[in-house]
Amino acid sequence: MKYKYLLVLIFILSVHNQLFAQNKTTIESIEIHEEIKLGGSNQWIQIKGESFENPILLFLHGGPGFTQTPYAHFDSKRLEKHFIVVNWDQLGAGKSYKKEINPKTMTINRFLDDTYELIQYLKKKYKKEKIFIIGHSWGSVLGLYTAINHPKDIYAYIGMGQAIDLLQGEKDAYDFTMDKAKEMKDSVAIKTLNDIGTPPFKGGFQSLIKQRILLGKYGGAFHNIGYKEIEKIRLSSPYYTDIDQKNYMQGYGFSQYCLWDQLMEVNFFNEKKELKIPVYFFEGRYDYGTPFALVEKYFDVLKAPCKEIVWFDNSGHFPNLEETEKYQDELLKILYKTKL
């Protein structure tokens, strides 16, 4: 009889261990990589944290198509002790890229709907009333619109490299690049910039890439690091296979091609300028990808119960990768200031 009970106990323990071993999830920690449906399409999310009791921090990546997941091992370790950190490879990006995606489905409204659907999924899955959102660059478009339209779901919104008036931002970035080229007497760069013309560029996405390369060259995208260092971080990711890395590059180009013209129509000065939740802007002093001057101008007219610009004095467009420790420190400060 005792032998029978022992076998039953072993079976129960075996099933328990298998359930919690899947995706390396335990009572104490969470590490999940899963494909879920958003807007009827399969998309990948990564969820990491040390406790189910912690609040959710959803990272909305930039680009479009510049997924955060392959950088999470570099800039999120301490955050995972205090948050359930969620990285989402958006439709057409990273793990969520597929050649079969219809470009006509790649609209800003579709991404906003997917963002809202993901928030509801996470709230239900982890039994949370609200979450924290950080949006970077293109992700800050999704993030700020979501903060405006769905404040009841959000504790606080953090915009990093916040996009405000996209077309004006591109014109300012172009002027910065041209001024630097003239200052350096770089005749090749001057010719390239004259050939592509001022935004919106005559050559579309290919002209944008040319301008972005020069922006990086003159310190308007990064301050302490460069594209090679960024690529090294991405390629060292334990979360991305070789196939994922290939999809990353293809998805980045695809997403930019589909969404860039739509982005040029975004201007938050024409939207509601009052939020019902705390708002924080993480801004690099050398950011001319989404020029910080426009963020300052928007900040002055924005009404919110709490608003703050957090300056990163040694960063360009990527404070999370250039000043990683301060980036995590500032997010933890926001957590501690929030009454949960």
N, C-alpha and C positions, 0 to 999 in steps of 0.2 A: 504493500500500500504506500509506504514511504517512497519507494522507488517511483511509483506512478506520479505522486505529487512532485517529486524532484524533476521528472521529465517535463511536466507541465510548466514548472517554474523556469526551467532552462529555455523552453519554447517561448514563453512570454518575454523573457529577457532578450532573447535573440531577435524577436520582432521589434521590441523597443529600440535596440541598438541599431537595427537596420533603418528604422524610420528616422532616427536622429543623425545617422551617419550620412544620409543622402544630402548632397550639397554642403557637407561639413557643418551642418547646423546642430547646435547643442543648446541646452537650457541656458548656458552661460554666453554663448557666442553665436553669431550668424555669419554665414558666408554662402550666398546663393547667387547662382548665375542661371537665369531662367528666361524662357521665351514666352511672352504673353501676347494676347491680342489687344491692340489698341486701334480703334477705328476700323476694325475688321481685318487688320494686317498683323502678322507676327512680328514682334519687336523684342529686342533683348534688354534686360535690365540686370544690373549687378547690385546686390545688397550686402553690406558688410557692417558689422558692429559687434560690440562685446556684451550687450544686454538688450533684451526685448523691452526693458523698462525705459530705455532712452528715447528721446524724441527723434523724429525722422528729419533728415536733411537731404533734400532733393537737389541735385546738381543738374542744371539745364545747360548743356554744352554749347559752345560757340560754333563758328563756321560761316554759314551752315555746313555741317558735315565734319566738324572738328571735334570728334568724340573725346570725352574726358576719361572713359574707362581705362585706356592704356597708360594714363598718367597717374591713376589713383594710388598706385604703390609708392609714388614719389611724394605726393602732397597731402595725403589723407590719413596717415597712420595714427596720429594723435586724435584726430576727429572721430575715428572709429571707436575710441574709448568712451566717448560722450554722446555720440549720435548713432542712429542707424543711418549710414550713409548710402544713398541710392544714386547710382549712375545709370543713365538711360541712353542707349544708342538709338537715337531718333530714326524715324522712317527714312530709309535711303542712306544711312550713315553707319560705318563700322560693321558690327555683327548684324545689323538690321538692313544692310544693303543687299539687294538682289537685282539682277539684270532685268527681271520681269516687271519691276515697279513702273507703273504708268506715270510719266512725268506730269500729266494733268492732275494727278492726285496730290502733287507736292505744292500745296498752297499754305499760306500763313494761317488761314482759318482752320485748316485741317490739323496743323501742328498745335494750335491752341486747344482744339477739341481733344486731341490726344493727351496734351498736358493735363487737362482737367480730368480726363478719364483715368489717367495714371494716379493722380492725387487721390481720387476716390478709391481706387484699388488698394493703394498703400494704407490709407486710413482704415479701411475695412480689414485688411490682412493683419495689421498690427494693433487694431483697436485703439486708434488715435483720433482725437477730435480735430487736431490741426497739425500742420507740419511747418518746417522752415524751408524756404526756397532760396537758392543762390543761382542767378543766371549770369552767364558770361557771354559778352559780345552779342552774337545772334541770339543766344539763349536769354539774354537780358531783355530782348524784345518780347519773347514768350513770357518771361517772368514778370515784367512790369505790367503787361496787359492782364495777366492772371491775377496779380495783386490788386489791380484796379477793379476787375470784374468779380473776383471771388475772395474777398478779404476774410470771410468767415472760415475759410479753410486754412488760413496762414497765420502763424505767430508773428513772423517778420519776413520782410523781403530784402535780400542783399543783391545789388546789381554790381557786377565786377566788369570793368571796361564797358560801362553802361552805354548802350546805343540810345540816342535821343532823336536827332534829325539826321536820318541816314544820308540823304543826298548832300546836305550841307557839310556833314562830317567828311564825306569823300572829297568834297571840294577843298576843305581845310587841310586834309591829309595830302592832297595833290600839291597845294601851295607850299606846305612845309617841305615836301620832297624836292620841289623845284628850287626853293630858296637854298636848300642845302647843296643841291647840285651846282648851283651858281657860285655859292660860297667856296666849294671845293674845286671850282673850275673844271667840273667833270663834263666834258663836251659830249661824250657818248650818252650819259644819263640825260643831259639836257635835250639831245636830239630824240631820245626814246620818249620822253615826256611830251615833247612837242608833237611827235608823231601820233601818240594815242589821244592827245587832246584832253581837255578838262572833263570831269565827270558830268553827266553819264558818258562813259567812254564809247567812242565810235566802234572800237573793236570788241566790245562786250567783255566776256570773262577773260579772254586771253590778254586784253589790255590791262585788266585789273591785276592779273598775276604779275605783269611787268612792273606796274606801279608798286605792288606789295613787296617785290624783291628789292626795289630801290628804297622803299620805306624802311625795310629791315636793315639795309646797308647803312643808312644814315641814323639809325637809333630810334626810329619812330615806332617800332614794333616791340623790340627788346632793348634792354639797357645793359644788363649784366651777362646775358647769354645770347646765343644766336640760334639760327635754324638747325645747325648741326647738333647742338646740345639738346635741343627739343626733340629732334629725331632720335637721338641716342636714348633718351628717356623712354620714348614710345616703343622703340624696338626692344628694350629690356623688360617690357611688361610681362609678368607671369600670367596675365589674364587673356592675352591675345596670341593665337596660333599664327603660323605663317600665312594661312589662308585669311585669317582675320586682318592681318596687316595689309595684305593685298586688297581686301575689300575696303579697308580704311581709305586707301588712296583713291580707289575708284569711286567710293561713296562720297568722298570730299569733293571731287570734281563734278559728280552728278548733282549733288545737293546745291553747290554754288551755281551751276548752270540753270537749275530749275527755279531757284528762289531769289537770285540777286536782283532782278528787275522789280520784283514785288517789294523787296526790302527798301529800294530807293524811294518808295512811296510812304514809308513809315516816318511819322513826325509826331512825337509825343507832345509838342507844344500845341498841337491841334486836338489833343485828347483831354479828358478830365484830369485836372491837376490837383486833385485832393484824394488822399488815401486814408483809410481808416485803420491802418496798421503801421508799426514802425518800419522805416525805410533806411537802409544803409547803402552807400555807394563806396566800393573799393576802387580807388583810382590810382594808377601809376602816374608819377610826375612826368614821365616821358612817353605817355600814351598818345599817339597820333593816329592809331588805327580807328579808335572811336574817341575823338579829341576831347580831352578833359574840360576844355573851356565851355563846351556845350553842356556838359554835366553841371558845371557851376551855375550856368545861366538857368538851367531847368530847376536846380536845387533852390534857387532864390524865389521862384514862383510856386514851388510845390508846398502844399499844406499836408501835414501828417502829424499824428500825436507825438511822434519822435522821428527826427531825421538827422542824419550825420554823414559827412564825407570823411572817409578814412583814407588818408594819403599814404602811398607807398613810395618813399623817396628814391628808391633804387630800382624801380620797375618801369617797364613800358606797358604793354597790353596784357601781360600775363603775370600779375602779382603772385598767383598761386605757385608758379614755377620759378620765379625770380627771388621772391622773399617768402619762401615756404613756411618758415617758422612763424613769422609775423602774421601771415595769412591765417594759419591755424589759431594763433593766439587771439586774433580779432574775432574770429567766428565763435570761439569759446567765451569771449567777453560778452558777445551778444546773447549767447545762451544763458549766461549767469544773470544778465540784466532782465531777461524775460521771466515773468512770473508764470510758471507752469502749474 
